[in-house]
Amino acid sequence: MANFFLVPRGIEKIVNYVKGKYHNKPVYILENGYSPPRQQDVQVQELLNDVKRVEFHKAYLASMARAIRDGADVRGYFVWALMDNYEWVEGYSLMFGLHYVDRQTLKRIPKLSSEGSFGCQITSRG
């Protein structure tokens, strides 16, 4: 698996860079997500209590909020992904989803992060 680096301040830096370089054109953050490290014999309940994913998005949203307060025209932030899905290189082993998918029954089960508690840090500017 490729290494993923968690650098929340990076989103603020890149948004501010785009703001300056392209005269503050509207920006949409697409496909920002977190997959926990692979573990053997992990229980479904542990996967559903995805506190690390919530912390990830809180940190990135807080950093993005600073860029917005500095005047960046950010119009959207999209979490990758709605549900655990097939990743081209890694198959089903990466779990970016806000919903767990039981591969036997195909039942979708919401994770803690699907509750959206991390999204209330940023409010509409009208």
C-alpha positions in Angstrom: 0.0 0.0 0.0 1.2 3.5 -0.8 2.0 5.7 2.2 -0.5 8.4 2.9 0.8 11.5 4.7 -1.6 13.4 6.9 -0.7 17.1 6.5 -3.8 19.2 7.3 -2.0 22.5 7.0 -1.3 21.5 3.4 -4.9 22.2 2.4 -4.7 25.7 3.8 -1.4 26.3 2.0 -2.6 25.0 -1.4 -5.9 26.9 -1.2 -4.1 30.1 -0.3 -1.7 29.5 -3.2 -4.5 29.0 -5.7 -6.2 32.1 -4.3 -3.2 34.2 -5.0 -2.1 32.6 -8.3 -5.5 32.5 -9.9 -7.1 35.6 -8.5 -9.3 33.8 -6.0 -11.3 31.7 -8.4 -13.9 29.4 -6.7 -12.3 26.2 -5.4 -13.8 22.8 -4.7 -11.9 20.3 -2.7 -12.6 16.9 -4.2 -11.9 13.4 -2.9 -10.2 14.1 0.4 -10.4 11.0 2.5 -8.8 8.7 5.1 -8.3 5.0 5.2 -7.2 3.4 8.4 -4.0 1.2 8.3 -4.8 -2.4 7.4 -5.2 -4.7 10.3 -5.7 -8.4 10.5 -8.8 -9.8 12.2 -10.4 -6.4 12.9 -14.0 -6.5 14.2 -16.8 -4.7 12.3 -17.6 -2.6 15.4 -14.0 -1.3 15.4 -14.4 -0.3 11.8 -17.7 1.5 12.5 -16.1 3.5 15.3 -13.8 5.4 13.0 -12.6 8.1 15.3 -9.4 8.6 13.3 -11.4 9.5 10.2 -13.4 12.0 12.2 -10.2 13.5 13.6 -8.7 13.6 10.0 -11.6 15.6 8.6 -11.8 17.9 11.6 -8.2 18.8 11.2 -8.5 19.3 7.4 -11.7 21.3 7.7 -10.2 23.5 10.4 -7.2 24.2 8.2 -9.4 25.0 5.2 -11.6 27.2 7.4 -8.5 29.4 8.1 -8.0 29.8 4.4 -11.6 30.8 4.0 -11.3 33.3 6.8 -8.3 34.7 4.9 -10.6 35.3 2.0 -10.3 32.1 -0.1 -13.4 31.3 -2.1 -13.9 27.7 -1.2 -17.3 26.5 -2.3 -17.2 22.8 -1.6 -15.4 20.0 0.3 -16.2 16.4 -0.8 -15.3 13.4 1.4 -13.9 10.4 -0.3 -15.9 8.2 -0.2 -19.6 7.6 0.6 -19.0 3.9 1.2 -16.1 1.4 1.2 -15.5 0.5 -2.4 -13.1 -1.2 -4.8 -9.9 0.8 -5.2 -8.1 0.0 -8.5 -4.7 -0.9 -7.1 -5.6 -2.1 -3.6 -9.0 -3.8 -4.1 -11.2 -3.9 -1.1 -8.4 -3.6 1.4 -8.6 0.2 1.7 -11.6 1.6 3.5 -12.2 5.2 2.7 -16.0 5.1 3.1 -18.3 6.8 5.5 -20.3 3.6 5.4 -19.0 0.0 5.9 -20.1 -2.5 3.3 -20.6 -6.1 4.5 -19.2 -8.0 1.5 -21.3 -11.1 2.3 -24.8 -9.4 2.4 -23.9 -6.0 0.7 -25.6 -4.3 3.6 -24.3 -0.7 4.1 -23.7 0.3 7.7 -23.1 3.9 8.7 -19.8 4.6 10.5 -19.3 7.2 13.2 -17.9 9.6 10.6 -21.2 9.5 8.6 -22.9 11.4 11.3 -21.3 14.6 10.0 -20.3 15.9 13.4 -17.1 17.2 11.8 -18.9 19.3 9.2 -20.3 21.9 11.5 -17.0 23.8 11.7 -17.6 25.7 8.5 -20.7 27.7 7.9 -22.2 29.2 4.7 -21.1 32.6 3.7 -24.5 33.2 2.1 
